[in-house]
Amino acid sequence: MSTAVTAPEPRLPHEVLPASEAAKGAREVPAELALELYRLMVLIRDVEDAVQPLYNAGEIHGTTHLCTGEEAIGVGICTLLDPQRDRVASTYRGHGHAIALGSSAQGLLDELLGKATGTGGGRAGSMNVIDLEHGLLGCFGIVGGSMAAATGAALALKGTGAIAVAFFGDGTANQGYFHECLNFAQVHRLPVLFVCENNLYGEFTPFEAITAGAISARPDVMGIPNARINGNDLWDVRDCAGRFIDEIRAGGGPRFLEAITYRFGGHSRSDPGAYRPDGELDAWKQYDPLVLERRHLVDELGVDAAVVDAIDQDVAAEVEAMVERGRAAAWPTPDPDLTEFAP
């Protein structure tokens, strides 16, 4: 007797994304700021688009996890922070967070290529990027590790007016770190913003298949103010995060954001994403953060489309030049103290 297997239904954007605040009317934001943030999202997208072929060509070793499709969350939040005093802990999908904080895109590419000019001297690789100069405590390969790091940083920052931010994926909601850090942060009223980037998949598994109830209901039980937002809308992210950040700085204790988004690539460099239901990826590309912000710039802010096109072209040329400089950069010099081992 055979058992029929039912194909999973696609999770379509209009069924999953929370209602965007933009639907209530055109936002009055400075065009100069909107263009600056759009350019930053394009830079992150183009860097990530450059990484995959470099890996496929054997020029990047180890593994890579790209944030393509999720750029609005990192840009919307990180550009509200003060990298001189605030602290951010990210995940192995952290390239975009680093660039949004002000870390050098050239240095990031060089790091992935293993060059001495990389942000970690070519020794950290893709999953362990760190840039203390720009407030990045590190990117953590351990699921939930970012929550623990940010909670610890928040303990040190309490009373200073500075805050810590933890970025993590939906899979973290089922880890011990998640519950322990939320509880500790609320009990001690720590200045920390927890940001769940819910891209609907925990590696290859739909998050609802392994997660009971709504993720945002969990901080609610602990009394932590929270919001579930459209993570593909730059201004939804920025508006809600900005309000929460002000409340945290004022001593209000932790806040929690669940930003619904969608990664356009697989979980990592070797994942073709074959588990996605037919039509799901194409539907989400209509809600691409760059597409939405381009429409906002042209249709609502009245920016000439040629100006936006010029940004796309300039950034593409800039990243192409970065790749060539990274390829030509010097390899790290081995530390002589680490090349010999005592008997």
Secondary structure, DSSP 8 states (H G I E B T S, - for coil): ------------HHHHS---GGGGS-----HHHHHHHHHHHHHHHHHHHHHHHHHHTTSS-S-----TT-HHHHHHHHTTS-TTT-EEEEESS-HHHHHHTT--HHHHHHHHTT-TTSTTTTSS-STT--BGGGTEEEEESSTTHHHHHHHHHHHHHTTTT--EEEEEEGGGGGSHHHHHHHHHHHHTT--EEEEEEE-SEETTEEGGGT--S-TTHHHHHTT--EEEEETT-HHHHHHHHHHHHHHHHTT---EEEEEE---SS-SSTT---TTS-TTHHHHHHTT-HHHHHHHIIIIIS---HHHHHHHHHHHHHHHHHHHHHHHHS------GGGS----
